[in-house]
């Protein structure tokens, strides 16, 4: 085995209960705090809590922020358009979840 194959992968499990600070969010997305504050003002992301001047966000805000950045840079979408696109993506996710729950028992019956 090579040294690369022997190395251990380290990390942490991240779910929506995992919080990150505004500083961490800015670092992960390579943006300034002003943009994150604008995303909050537009209702695109929402802090989970605030302690003093420090805002804390759910981990999912990283994905949402990156989507907004891609929509703006690749497609020239403004903030209102990005907010609408995210709302529609969220709706699609919810509908797909509902559909998979409804379809699960049906799939099981067809396996005879």
Secondary structure as a PSIPRED ss2 file (coil, helix, strand):
# PSIPRED VFORMAT (PSIPRED V4.0)

   1 X C   1.000  0.000  0.000
   2 X C   1.000  0.000  0.000
   3 X H   0.000  1.000  0.000
   4 X H   0.000  1.000  0.000
   5 X H   0.000  1.000  0.000
   6 X H   0.000  1.000  0.000
   7 X C   1.000  0.000  0.000
   8 X C   1.000  0.000  0.000
   9 X C   1.000  0.000  0.000
  10 X C   1.000  0.000  0.000
  11 X C   1.000  0.000  0.000
  12 X C   1.000  0.000  0.000
  13 X C   1.000  0.000  0.000
  14 X C   1.000  0.000  0.000
  15 X C   1.000  0.000  0.000
  16 X C   1.000  0.000  0.000
  17 X C   1.000  0.000  0.000
  18 X C   1.000  0.000  0.000
  19 X E   0.000  0.000  1.000
  20 X E   0.000  0.000  1.000
  21 X E   0.000  0.000  1.000
  22 X H   0.000  1.000  0.000
  23 X H   0.000  1.000  0.000
  24 X H   0.000  1.000  0.000
  25 X H   0.000  1.000  0.000
  26 X H   0.000  1.000  0.000
  27 X H   0.000  1.000  0.000
  28 X H   0.000  1.000  0.000
  29 X H   0.000  1.000  0.000
  30 X C   1.000  0.000  0.000
  31 X C   1.000  0.000  0.000
  32 X C   1.000  0.000  0.000
  33 X H   0.000  1.000  0.000
  34 X H   0.000  1.000  0.000
  35 X H   0.000  1.000  0.000
  36 X H   0.000  1.000  0.000
  37 X H   0.000  1.000  0.000
  38 X H   0.000  1.000  0.000
  39 X H   0.000  1.000  0.000
  40 X H   0.000  1.000  0.000
  41 X H   0.000  1.000  0.000
  42 X C   1.000  0.000  0.000
  43 X C   1.000  0.000  0.000
  44 X C   1.000  0.000  0.000
  45 X C   1.000  0.000  0.000
  46 X C   1.000  0.000  0.000
  47 X E   0.000  0.000  1.000
  48 X E   0.000  0.000  1.000
  49 X E   0.000  0.000  1.000
  50 X E   0.000  0.000  1.000
  51 X E   0.000  0.000  1.000
  52 X C   1.000  0.000  0.000
  53 X C   1.000  0.000  0.000
  54 X E   0.000  0.000  1.000
  55 X E   0.000  0.000  1.000
  56 X E   0.000  0.000  1.000
  57 X E   0.000  0.000  1.000
  58 X E   0.000  0.000  1.000
  59 X C   1.000  0.000  0.000
  60 X H   0.000  1.000  0.000
  61 X H   0.000  1.000  0.000
  62 X H   0.000  1.000  0.000
  63 X H   0.000  1.000  0.000
  64 X H   0.000  1.000  0.000
  65 X H   0.000  1.000  0.000
  66 X H   0.000  1.000  0.000
  67 X H   0.000  1.000  0.000
  68 X H   0.000  1.000  0.000
  69 X H   0.000  1.000  0.000
  70 X H   0.000  1.000  0.000
  71 X H   0.000  1.000  0.000
  72 X H   0.000  1.000  0.000
  73 X H   0.000  1.000  0.000
  74 X H   0.000  1.000  0.000
  75 X H   0.000  1.000  0.000
  76 X C   1.000  0.000  0.000
  77 X C   1.000  0.000  0.000
  78 X C   1.000  0.000  0.000
  79 X H   0.000  1.000  0.000
  80 X H   0.000  1.000  0.000
  81 X H   0.000  1.000  0.000
  82 X H   0.000  1.000  0.000
  83 X H   0.000  1.000  0.000
  84 X H   0.000  1.000  0.000
  85 X H   0.000  1.000  0.000
  86 X H   0.000  1.000  0.000
  87 X H   0.000  1.000  0.000
  88 X H   0.000  1.000  0.000
  89 X H   0.000  1.000  0.000
  90 X H   0.000  1.000  0.000
  91 X H   0.000  1.000  0.000
  92 X H   0.000  1.000  0.000
  93 X H   0.000  1.000  0.000
  94 X H   0.000  1.000  0.000
  95 X H   0.000  1.000  0.000
  96 X H   0.000  1.000  0.000
  97 X H   0.000  1.000  0.000
  98 X H   0.000  1.000  0.000
  99 X H   0.000  1.000  0.000
 100 X H   0.000  1.000  0.000
 101 X H   0.000  1.000  0.000
 102 X H   0.000  1.000  0.000
 103 X H   0.000  1.000  0.000
 104 X H   0.000  1.000  0.000
 105 X H   0.000  1.000  0.000
 106 X H   0.000  1.000  0.000
 107 X H   0.000  1.000  0.000
 108 X H   0.000  1.000  0.000
 109 X H   0.000  1.000  0.000
 110 X C   1.000  0.000  0.000
 111 X C   1.000  0.000  0.000
 112 X C   1.000  0.000  0.000
